[in-house]
Amino acid sequence: MSYMSSNRSLLPVVLLLASIGVSACSQERNRAVPPPIEKPTRDYLEVLERVRAQKSTSEHLQAIRDAIERFQLELGRTPNDLTELVELGFLETLPTPPENRVYRFDPRTGTIRLIRKGTELLGPPRR
């Protein structure tokens, strides 16, 4: 058997294997790429907005806590109330709390929390 005749008998096998490989690759490529999202869903946007609001609230609380700490270090006492932080220049303005929330500040301990509006008159703050 000559070299040319053995190559011709393998040619159909090689072509078959090549076509299987190309077909498998194109199927794999179709599975690997998810379809594009045309527009975000409402749930996604609501969650995104909630996360942004929580981050903003955390940053506001941390800014107030930092101002209280600086006040204590410089003046050797806790502020009488949160407006004193603004009056003495430790904060530019008091950040607005989220909707239906208020800041609860305990001047004895210097702690601040966010509580639900309407519950601020229910007793002393938790420690």
DRENDO-1510 file (C-alpha; in Angstrom, 1 decimal, always signed):
<recs>
REC; n; res; u; v; w
REC; 1; MET; +0.0; +0.0; +0.0 .
REC; 2; SER; +1.4; +3.3; -1.0 .
REC; 3; TYR; +1.6; +6.5; +1.1 .
REC; 4; MET; -1.1; +8.2; -1.1 .
REC; 5; SER; -3.6; +5.4; -0.9 .
REC; 6; SER; -3.4; +5.2; +2.9 .
REC; 7; ASN; -3.9; +9.0; +3.2 .
REC; 8; ARG; -7.0; +8.7; +1.0 .
REC; 9; SER; -8.6; +6.0; +3.2 .
REC; 10; LEU; -8.1; +8.2; +6.3 .
REC; 11; LEU; -9.5; +11.3; +4.7 .
REC; 12; PRO; -13.2; +10.5; +5.4 .
REC; 13; VAL; -12.3; +9.7; +9.0 .
REC; 14; VAL; -10.4; +13.0; +9.5 .
REC; 15; LEU; -13.2; +15.0; +7.9 .
REC; 16; LEU; -15.7; +13.4; +10.1 .
REC; 17; LEU; -13.7; +14.1; +13.3 .
REC; 18; ALA; -13.1; +17.7; +12.2 .
REC; 19; SER; -16.8; +18.4; +11.6 .
REC; 20; ILE; -17.6; +16.9; +15.1 .
REC; 21; GLY; -15.0; +19.2; +16.7 .
REC; 22; VAL; -16.3; +22.3; +14.9 .
REC; 23; SER; -19.9; +21.5; +15.8 .
REC; 24; ALA; -19.0; +20.9; +19.5 .
REC; 25; CYS; -17.1; +24.2; +19.6 .
REC; 26; SER; -19.9; +26.2; +18.2 .
REC; 27; GLN; -22.4; +24.6; +20.7 .
REC; 28; GLU; -20.0; +25.3; +23.6 .
REC; 29; ARG; -19.6; +28.9; +22.5 .
REC; 30; ASN; -23.4; +29.4; +22.4 .
REC; 31; ARG; -23.7; +28.1; +25.9 .
REC; 32; ALA; -20.8; +30.2; +27.3 .
REC; 33; VAL; -22.3; +33.6; +26.4 .
REC; 34; PRO; -25.5; +34.5; +28.2 .
REC; 35; PRO; -28.0; +36.5; +26.3 .
REC; 36; PRO; -27.7; +40.3; +26.8 .
REC; 37; ILE; -30.0; +42.0; +29.3 .
REC; 38; GLU; -32.0; +44.5; +27.4 .
REC; 39; LYS; -33.0; +46.5; +30.5 .
REC; 40; PRO; -32.6; +45.9; +34.2 .
REC; 41; THR; -35.5; +44.4; +36.0 .
REC; 42; ARG; -37.5; +46.4; +38.6 .
REC; 43; ASP; -36.4; +44.1; +41.4 .
REC; 44; TYR; -32.7; +44.7; +40.5 .
REC; 45; LEU; -33.2; +48.5; +40.5 .
REC; 46; GLU; -35.1; +48.4; +43.8 .
REC; 47; VAL; -32.3; +46.3; +45.5 .
REC; 48; LEU; -29.6; +48.6; +44.0 .
REC; 49; GLU; -31.4; +51.7; +45.4 .
REC; 50; ARG; -31.8; +50.1; +48.8 .
REC; 51; VAL; -28.1; +49.2; +48.9 .
REC; 52; ARG; -27.1; +52.7; +47.9 .
REC; 53; ALA; -29.4; +54.2; +50.7 .
REC; 54; GLN; -27.9; +51.8; +53.3 .
REC; 55; LYS; -24.4; +52.8; +52.3 .
REC; 56; SER; -25.3; +56.5; +52.5 .
REC; 57; THR; -26.9; +55.9; +55.9 .
REC; 58; SER; -23.8; +54.1; +57.2 .
REC; 59; GLU; -21.5; +56.8; +55.9 .
REC; 60; HIS; -23.7; +59.5; +57.6 .
REC; 61; LEU; -23.7; +57.6; +60.9 .
REC; 62; GLN; -19.9; +57.1; +60.7 .
REC; 63; ALA; -19.4; +60.8; +60.0 .
REC; 64; ILE; -21.4; +61.7; +63.1 .
REC; 65; ARG; -19.6; +59.2; +65.2 .
REC; 66; ASP; -16.2; +60.6; +64.0 .
REC; 67; ALA; -17.4; +64.1; +64.9 .
REC; 68; ILE; -18.4; +63.0; +68.3 .
REC; 69; GLU; -15.1; +61.3; +68.9 .
REC; 70; ARG; -13.2; +64.5; +67.7 .
REC; 71; PHE; -15.4; +66.6; +70.0 .
REC; 72; GLN; -14.6; +64.3; +73.0 .
REC; 73; LEU; -10.9; +64.4; +72.3 .
REC; 74; GLU; -10.7; +68.2; +71.9 .
REC; 75; LEU; -13.2; +69.3; +74.6 .
REC; 76; GLY; -12.9; +66.4; +77.0 .
REC; 77; ARG; -16.7; +65.8; +77.2 .
REC; 78; THR; -19.5; +64.5; +75.0 .
REC; 79; PRO; -21.7; +67.0; +73.2 .
REC; 80; ASN; -25.0; +68.0; +74.8 .
REC; 81; ASP; -26.8; +67.2; +71.6 .
REC; 82; LEU; -26.0; +66.7; +67.9 .
REC; 83; THR; -26.6; +70.4; +67.0 .
REC; 84; GLU; -23.6; +71.2; +69.2 .
REC; 85; LEU; -21.4; +69.3; +66.7 .
REC; 86; VAL; -22.6; +71.7; +64.0 .
REC; 87; GLU; -22.5; +74.9; +66.1 .
REC; 88; LEU; -18.8; +74.2; +67.1 .
REC; 89; GLY; -17.7; +73.2; +63.6 .
REC; 90; PHE; -17.2; +69.5; +64.1 .
REC; 91; LEU; -19.8; +68.8; +61.3 .
REC; 92; GLU; -20.8; +71.2; +58.5 .
REC; 93; THR; -24.4; +70.1; +58.7 .
REC; 94; LEU; -26.3; +67.3; +60.5 .
REC; 95; PRO; -27.0; +64.6; +57.8 .
REC; 96; THR; -30.7; +64.0; +57.1 .
REC; 97; PRO; -31.7; +60.6; +58.4 .
REC; 98; PRO; -33.5; +58.2; +56.1 .
REC; 99; GLU; -37.3; +58.4; +55.7 .
REC; 100; ASN; -39.2; +57.4; +58.9 .
REC; 101; ARG; -36.0; +57.3; +60.9 .
REC; 102; VAL; -34.5; +59.7; +63.5 .
REC; 103; TYR; -31.1; +59.9; +65.2 .
REC; 104; ARG; -31.1; +59.0; +68.8 .
REC; 105; PHE; -28.1; +60.4; +70.7 .
REC; 106; ASP; -27.2; +59.7; +74.3 .
REC; 107; PRO; -25.1; +62.5; +75.6 .
REC; 108; ARG; -24.1; +60.5; +78.7 .
REC; 109; THR; -22.3; +57.8; +76.6 .
REC; 110; GLY; -21.8; +59.6; +73.3 .
REC; 111; THR; -23.5; +56.9; +71.3 .
REC; 112; ILE; -25.8; +57.5; +68.4 .
REC; 113; ARG; -28.3; +55.2; +66.7 .
REC; 114; LEU; -30.9; +55.3; +64.0 .
REC; 115; ILE; -34.4; +54.5; +65.3 .
REC; 116; ARG; -37.8; +54.3; +63.8 .
REC; 117; LYS; -39.7; +57.6; +64.0 .
REC; 118; GLY; -42.2; +57.5; +66.8 .
REC; 119; THR; -40.2; +55.2; +69.0 .
REC; 120; GLU; -37.8; +58.0; +70.3 .
REC; 121; LEU; -40.2; +58.7; +73.2 .
REC; 122; LEU; -40.4; +55.1; +74.5 .
REC; 123; GLY; -37.5; +55.3; +77.0 .
REC; 124; PRO; -33.8; +55.6; +77.3 .
REC; 125; PRO; -31.6; +54.3; +74.5 .
REC; 126; ARG; -30.2; +50.8; +74.7 .
REC; 127; ARG; -26.5; +50.5; +75.4 .
</recs>
